[in-house]
Amino acid sequence: MSPAFQAPRGTHDVLPGDHLWWHVVRTIEEQAAQYGWRRIQTPGFEETALFQRTSGEASDVVHKEMYTFEDRSGRSLTLRPEGTAPIARAYVQHGLAQEPQPVKAYTIAPMYRYGRPGRGRYREHWQLSLEAIGSADPAIDAEVLQFYAELLRRLGVSVWELHLNSIGDGNCRPQYAARLNEWLDAHPELVDEEVAHKRLTSVLQVFDIKNEQLRAALDDAPKIGESLCDACREHFEQVQAYLRAYGVPYVLDPTLVRGLDYYSRTTFEFVGPEENVNSTICGGGRYDGLVEAVGGPAVPGIGFGAGLERLQLAIEREGTQPAAPALDVFVAFEDEALRPAVLPAIARWRSEGRSVDTDYAGRSMKGQLTQAQRSGAATIVVARSDGTFQVRRRGEEDRIVQELDAV
């Protein structure tokens, strides 16, 4: 026998019996439709320059984590590490600025980042990216945040915190960056190789370094909230007012900057019940210069990325499990020769929207009935050798019918 293959390290299979996973996907799709979001799918790989230009050379994504390769024509391509930049690229390429604004689009797709695999951390991980492009209204910031809070409620996750900050914009952030650089110059003992690299390209990203000793020291550094211009401060206050109107609780986090260069103004993270690297279950913010950076008009946007694997861990930690989906009808046969006469009824039931299955493994009648029970079928139809049909429904007496129209 040939050796059996396994999924590559840092990836995982989603199986038909992974009911929680598919329940999460269905819940997202249903809620997105209710909120007016439409689905978008972008390619699994893009030009490398797209992520270099938008995420920033100092970001961990570009600096350490991207899967980049040359194709046979010598073009540099990168497996999609995050969903926002590709959606912004599609917005520009397909002229979506001509549609009613904002364009509210979401995707559920795999993302690729090279790192040490672990529980809840995959090199290929699935993510919900929810983006609203074309509006600077702080009310859309609040709706994006309330969307995820409502998703957690629907999925039974009650232990979470929303961390919120504003990192200003191109008007006020340069002055803050200068203050932060001055503070770092006065504390040379904190400037290691990683800090120096981030300072050269995007000094705010020093707050995204995972070194706990450095993060503790940065508590004494100047905060961006102290340098916001009037417009950014008013925008942030309105976001908070709308969140209070929605009843979404939040915690102000003055050091929260997120790890990508394209963020501006509102930044946020949802922190779940895990107490380790899997604690952040959703993160995002406003990116008012992103579309322009990828060659489009100067339109604002906001969105988030939320990993499905970490969300699943949060659900499991709360002990909630959805029931397996059940069939409407299972059809069993006393004699295999009866199958052709019943197939038209099976096709009709399915076309009417009922879920229907039958046996394809040559089971005995006892085995077919056992399989029917395992499927959770609400109705079991037994095609009998005498040409009649036995109909079984939970909580009702069995009955015999002459025609399947009576089922």
N, C-alpha and C positions, 0 to 999 in steps of 0.2 A: 504493500500500500504506500502511496505517496504521503509525505508528512502533511498534516492538516494545517491550513493557513489560519492565522488569527488576525484580528483587527490591529492596525499599527498602534504602537505605544502612544498614549495620550489621546486616543479616540475611543468611541464606544458605539455599539449598535443600539438602535431603538427598535424593540421587538413588537410584534402584534399584540402580545399580552401585557405590554407596559401601559396599563390603563391610565395611570396617573399622568404620564407624559402626554398621551393623546387627549386626556381631559383638559390639561393646561392649554394645549393648542386650540381645542374647540372653544374654550372659554375666552381666549384672546380674540379669536375670529368673531365670535358673537358680540363681544363688547365693542370691538373696533367698529363693526357695522352700526351699532347703536349710537356711537359717538361721531359718526360721519367720516371715519378713516377708511381709505381704500388701499388695497394691497398692491405692492410693487415688488418685482423681483429683478435684481441686477446680477451681472455675471459673477462667477466665483473668483475671478481674477481681473485685475485692472492694471493699467500702466503704473509702474512703480512711482513715477513722479507725482501721481495724484495724491498718494499718501505722504510722500516727502514734503510736498508743498503745503498740505493742509494740517497734518498732525504735528509737524515740526521735527527738525533733526534732533532736538534734545529730548524728545519724548521717548519713553521706554519702548513704545511700539516700534518706532523707526530705528532706534539705536540698538535694540536688543532682540526684538520678537518677531519681525516680519519674515515670512517665507517668500524669498525673492529668487527668481531664476531667469535665465535667458531662454527664449524659445529658439526654434531652429532658424529663425531669421535674425537672431541677434538682438531682439527687442527685450528690454527688461520688464518683466511682469511680476506682480506680487499677488499671492492669494489674499483675498479680502480679510484684513484684520479687524475691521469695524464697518458698520453699515451706513454711517451718516455721509461720509464723503462720496461713496458711489451713488447714493440717492441724490445728492446735490449735483453730481456730474450728470445724472440722467435728467434732472430738472432743467439743466442748461441745454443739453444736447437735443432734447425733444421739445424745447420751447414751452415748457409748462408755465412760464411766467405770463403767457397769454391766456391761461385759464383763470377762472375766479380764484382769488387769493383769500386765505392761504391754501396751498395744496397740502392736504393732510394725507400722508402716505405712511404705510408701515410694511415691514417685511419680517418674516420668521425664517431665518437662514443660518447656515453654518459660517462661523468666523474662524480664522486661523492665526494662532500666535504660538511661537516657539517658547517653551518654558518648561519648568520641571512639573510633570504631571502629578496630580494628587487628587484627593477626594474633592469633588466639585471644581477641579481645575483641569481642563483638557486643552490639548493643542488644537483639536477641532472641537469647538463648542458652539452650541446653538444659541441664538440671540434674537430677542424681539427688539427691533429698531423702530421707533415711533417718531416721525418727523412732521413738523408743521412749518412749511416754508412760505414766506411772503407776508408775514405780519409781525409788527413790533409791539402789538397790544399786550400789555402785561396780563390781560385776561387769558390769552392763549397759553402763557407760561403756567398759569394756575390750572387750566384744564389739563395740560400734559401731566402735571403733578397729581391732580385728582384722579386722572385715568389710572395711574399705577396704584394709587391708594385703594381705589375701588376694585381693581383686579386682585389685590391681596385679600380684600374682604371676601370677594366671591370664591376665592380658592381656600379660604379658611386660615389665612396667616394673620394672626393678631399681634404678634410680637415684632415690632419694627419701629424705627425712628427715621424721620425725614430730616436730613441735615441740609441746611440752606445757606447760600452766601451770594454776594454779588462781587464780581471781580472787575467791574467798571468796563470802560470801552477805550477806544483810541484817543479820546480827549483827556481822560484822567489817569489811565494806567501808566503812561510813560513817566509821569511825575512820581508815581508810587514806585515804579521799578528803580528809579534813581535813588529814592530813599532806602529801598531794600538793599541795593548794592552798597550804599554807604554803610549800612549796618553790618553787612557781611565783611566789608573791608576792615571794620573795627573789631571783627571776631575771626581772625585768620585761622584759628585753631579748628574752626568748623568747615573750612574750605578744603575738602578732599578732592580727589580726581572727579568723582561724580558731580559734586556741587560745582566745580569749575566748569565742567562740560555744559551743565544746564545754564550757568550764568552767561556763557558765551552766546547762547541762542535765545533762551527764554527764562529769565531769572525767576519768574513766578513758579516755575516747575520745581524749584528747590522744596516747595511745600509738598510735592508729590513723592519725595524720596521716602523709602520705607524704613530707613535707619531710625529706630525708636529714640536713640540718644540725640540725634540731630533734630528730630521732630519736637522733642521736649525743649531743646534749646531755642527753637524757632518760636516757641510760645512768647518769648520776649521781643521778637522782631516786630517792626511796624506792620500793621494790618491794612489790607486794601480798603476796608470799610472806612478808615480814617481819611482816605484820599478821594472818595467818590465825588464826582462833579454833581451839580444840582440835578441834572437830567437823570443820571444813573441812580441817584439816591431816591428821587421821586418814583422812578420805575420800580425799584426794589420795594419801596413802601406799598405801592399798589399791588404788586404780586402778593405780598404778605396779607394785605387787606382782603384780596379775593380768596386766598387760602382759608382765612378765618371765616369768610362767608360760606365756603364749602364745608367747613368743619374739619379741615385737614390739619392735624397738629404738626408742628415743625420745631426744630432746634436750630438757632443761628450758629454757624460754624465759621468763624472769621479766617481760618486757615484753609478752607476747602477751595481748591483751584481746579481740580480734575487734571488729567494727564496729557491733554492734547492742546495744541496751540490755538485751535480755531474758536475756543470758547470766549464769550464776552458776557458781561452783565450776569444774569442768573446762572448759578451753578448749583448742583444738588446731588445728593446720594441718598438712597434708601438703604438703611442698615438693618439687616435681618437678625434672627436669633442666634446665628453662629457666632462664635467668639474668636475667630481666626481670620485667615485670608479670605474665607468665603463669606464674611460678614456683609460686604457690599453686594446687594442683590440687584441694584439698578443705579445707574449714574448717567448724568447728562447735563445739559445746560443750553444756554442761548448761544448762537453762532452767527452773529449779524454780518460778518465779513466773509463767510465761507463760500457762498455762491459766487461772489465777485472773484475770490481767489482761484476758482476753477474756470474762470472765463465767462461768467454770466453777469447779469445786472446786479446792482448793489441792493439786494433784497435781504431782509432779516430772516431768521429762522430759529427754531428751538426743537429739541428732541432728546431722546435718551436711548441707551442700550441696556437691556436687561437679560442676563443669562438665564436660560431655561434650566440648566443643571442646578444652579444655585437656588433658583426658585423652587425646584423640586425638593431640594434638601430642606428648605424652610418649611414646606408643606409637610414633609415627613416628620420633621421635628415636632410639629404641632399634633401629630397623630391622626391627621385626616386622610382618608383614602376613599376615592370614588368607587362606586360599584362598577363592575364590568358591564359594558353595554349588552343588553338582552335582545334576542330576536323577537319579532312579532309572531312568526310562524315557523315551525319545523315540520317537515313532511317525512313520514316513514312509510315503508312499503313492506307488505307481507310477501310480495313476489316482485322481483326485479322487472318482470315483464310488464308490470303495471306503469312503469315510469313514463313511457312516451305519452300515455293518455293524460298524465297529470302535469307535464311540463308546460302546456299552455296556461294553466291556472297559476303556476309558479311565476311565469313571466308576467302575467297580468297583475298579480299581487304586487310584484316589485315595481311595475310601472305606476301603480297607484300610490307608491311611497312606503309600502310595508317592507320590513326587512325579513327575508325568507331564506332558509337554507335547508339542505337535505343531506342524506348520507352518500358519500362517495368512496367508502372504504370496504364495502361488502359486508357490513356488520349484520349479525343476526337481529331479529326483531327486538330481543332484549337489549342488545348493544345499541341499536338505534334509539330506543327510548331512553337509555342512559345518556346518550349523547345529547338528546333533546333537552333533558333536564339540566345537563351541564351548560347548555347554551342559554339557559334562562328563558326559553321561549314561552311567551304568554299563551300561545295556542299550539297544540300538537295535532296534526292531521295524519291519521293512519289510513293509507289506501289498502283496502281489504280485498282478498281474492274473490269475493262474491260480487265485486263491483260497487260496493258501498264505501262510505268513508266514516271513520270514527273520529269525532272531534272532542278533544280534551282541553278544558280551560281550568285554570286554578280557581278553586272555590265554586265550581259548577259541576253538575252531574254530566257524565259523558253522554253524548248523543250520537245517533247514527243518521246520516243524511245521504240522499241519493245523488245529489249534485253538489259540485264544489262552489257554485254560486251562493250556496247557503252558509258558507263558512265565513 
